[in-house]
Amino acid sequence: MKQDRREFLRKAGIGALAGIGALAGLNPLSALEKTDMSALSGKPVPGRTRWGMLIDTRSCTDGCRQCVTACHRAHNVPDFGDRKNEVKWIWKSRYEQAFPTSGTQFQKPELLGREVLTLCNHCAEPPCTRACPTQATFKRRDGIVAMDYHRCIGCRFCMAACPYGSRSFNWLDPRPAISEYNREFPTRERGVVEKCNFCSERLARGLQPACVESCPGKAITFGDLNDPGSTIRRMLSEQETMQRKPELGTLPSVFYII
């Protein structure tokens, strides 16, 4: 019975997306899933891409929020003006908050006070996908941990499972709190969870994520972790990097140069 119910939910979700896409004159599954990998990788391998990000905190300017602004504007992230109802896809944390399990004894003062860009890690072993009872959050073939907002029932199990605090819940209707509405990306409803999607809608058009394009210090590198010839793989092999809470075994796809 459980398997039958799961299959029913899967087919119902696909049918709903197909209906919405038909009304809009789009193929919804290709719009959500298909990525033009050749635009970002010299040697694409269909079905084996794993998108990843490298953030050089040394080049990230304290106080700069251009990447946050660009991301939130592109994805219609609401701004309620208070911490209680805050919804965020990408944000800045202090070093000791971003890396609470790393050693902080006798660290340089400028390191402990440094602002670190934080977002969904799009883990290779995401605990959030296993916690979701409706498969509203799932891992795509290209490694992106995505969400189907129509399937989300607001149970927040994924929020409890995520060890990085990368998900937000819409306690209020988010639409009135959007200052600049982007018609190219869907808005959400009250009672659903949302998070960073690695700009999958931009990748489908062969574009870099909004945060990467908007960063004035060029502190963010994005690419295919499974392509040995990609820029991000070269940088990872040349630089000593860190991940957030690597001891949990989630295998984050976001790396940091500290």
N, C-alpha and C positions, 0 to 999 in steps of 0.2 A: 504493500500500500504506500509506503514511504517513497519507493522508487517511482510508482505511478504518479504520485502527487508532484514529485520533483520534475518529472517529464512534462506533466501538464503545465506547471509554472513556466518551464523553459519555452514550451511551444506558445503559451499565451503571451509571454513577453515578446517573443519574436514576431508574433502576429500583430501585437499592438504597435511595435516599431515599424513594421511593414505598412500598417495602415496610416500611420503618421507620415511616413516617407512618401507614400503614394499621394497623399493630399498636398504635400509640398513639392511633388514632382521629383523626389530624390530617391535614391536607393539607400535606405537608412543603414543597412548592415555594412555596405561599402564605405559609407560616410563615417561610421563609427570605428571600423576595424581596419580598413585598408590604408596602408602607409606607403608613400613613395620613398622607399629606402634609398634609391639610387641618388637622391638629391643630397643625402648626408653621408653616404658610405661609398667608397670607391669599389668595394667588392661585396655587394649585398648578397646575402644568402636567404632566400625567402623562407619564412617560418623559423629562422634561427637567430634573428636579430634580437639583441637585448639592449634597449636604450638605457643610457646612463648619463650621469652628470658629475662634473668635477668643479668644485668651488675653491678658488684660491682666496683665502681670507686675507692674505697680505695685500691684495689688490682691491679688496672691498672697502669702500670708504665708510667710516662710522657716520651715522646720521643720514646717509643716502638711502632713499626709499624708491628710487626710480623703477627698480625691478618689481617691487611690491605693487606700486601703482599700476604699472603696465599689465601685470598678471591679473589684478583684481578688476581692472577696467575691461580687459579682454573677455573675462569670464563672468561678468555681471555679479561680482561678489558684493553683497550688501554691506553698508557701513551704518550701524545703529548708534555709533558714537559712545558706546560703553563696553566695558570688559565683560559684563555679564552675558550679553547677547552677541559677543564678537564672533564673526565668521572670518576665517582666514585660510588662504591657500598657500601663501608663502609669507614668511615673517622673519624678523631678526631676534636672536636670543643672545644672551651673554655666553661667553665660552664655557663657563662652569655649569650653565644650564643645558647647553647643547651636548656637552660631554661630561655628564655627572659622574661617570664611572672611571674616567681617566684620572691619573694622578695630578693633584693640584698643589702638592707640597713644594714649596720653594720655587714656584713658577715665576716667570717674569711678570711684573705687575701689568704691563701692557697686554700680555696674553690673556690674563684673567679678566680684563675689562673689555676685551675685543668683542665686537658684534659679529655673530655668525649667522649666515643665512640658513634658515631651516624650512623644510617642506616635507611632503610625503617622500619616503625613501624608495618606493616602488621595489620592495624587497623581492628577492628571488624565492624566498620562503615566507610569504606574508601570512601572519597569524590572523589578520582581519578577514581574509577570504574564508578561512575555516570556521570563523565564528559567526558569519552571516547565515541566518536560517533560510533566506530566500534567494541566495546567490545574487543579491543586488550588487555586491562587490566581487570582482573576479579578476584573475590575471590573464592578460591577453598573450598571444603567441610571441609578441615582441617585448614581453617583460613588463609592460605598463599595467599597474594595478588600477583598473577602471571601475566606474560605477554606473549602474542603471537606476536612475532616480525614480523611475516608475515602479520598480520592484521594491524599493526601500520602504519598510514599514515603520521606521523610526524606533526600532528596539534599542539601538545604540550599542549592540553587542560588539560591533566592529570598533567603536571608540574605546571600549573597555579592553579589547584585545590589542590595540595598537600601542606599542611601548614608547612611541615618539610624540604622542599628542598631536598627530597630524590631521585629525578630522574635526570638523565643526558641525554642530547641530543647529538647525533653523528652528529656534523656539518661537520666532515671530514670522509673519509673512515677509520674505526678503524683498519682494518687488518694490514696495514703496521706499525702501532704503537704498535703492540703486540711483546714483546721481547721474551717471552717463550710461544709458542703455545701449548695449551692443547687440544689434539684431542678428548677428551671425552666430551667436551662441545662446542656447536655451537658458531661461531662468528656472529657478527651482521653486518649490512650494514649502509652506510651513510643515514641519514634522519630518523632514528628511535630512540625512547626513550628506556632507559634501567635502571635497578635498582637491588637491592638485591632481591633474590628469596628464602631466608632462606635455601639455598642449598638444594632445593627440589630434585635435582638429586642425592644427597648423601643420603638424607632421604630414597629415594626409594631403596637404597642398604643397609639400616640399619645402616648408618654412621651418626655421629654428623656433624654439619656444620663445614666448614673449619676454621672459626674464633675461634670456641670453641676448636677444637683440637690443634690449633697452639698457643693459648695464654699461655705464660710461667708462668703467675701469676694465672692461673685458675680463672680469673675474670669473665668469662662468663658461665652461666648455661642455658641449653636449655632443653625444655621438653613440656609435654602436660599440658596446663593450665586447662583443663577440668577433669584431673585425680587428685582427692584429695590425692592420695598416691604418686604422683610424687615428685621428689626432688625439682623442681621449686616451686610447690605449698607449700611444707613445708617451704621453705625459705621465700616465700612471706608472709606466716602467722606468721613467727618468726621475720621478719625484717620490719622496716619502709621503704617504697619505694616511689619513685616518677615516674611520667610519663611526657613525653613532652607535653605541652599545653593540659592538661586534660580538661580544660574548653571548648574546642571545641566540645567535645562529640564524638570524633572519636574512642575512646576506644582502644588505642594502645596496642599491644601485647608485647611491649618491656618495661621493667621496670628497674629502677635504684636504687641502694643503694648508697647514697651520703655520 
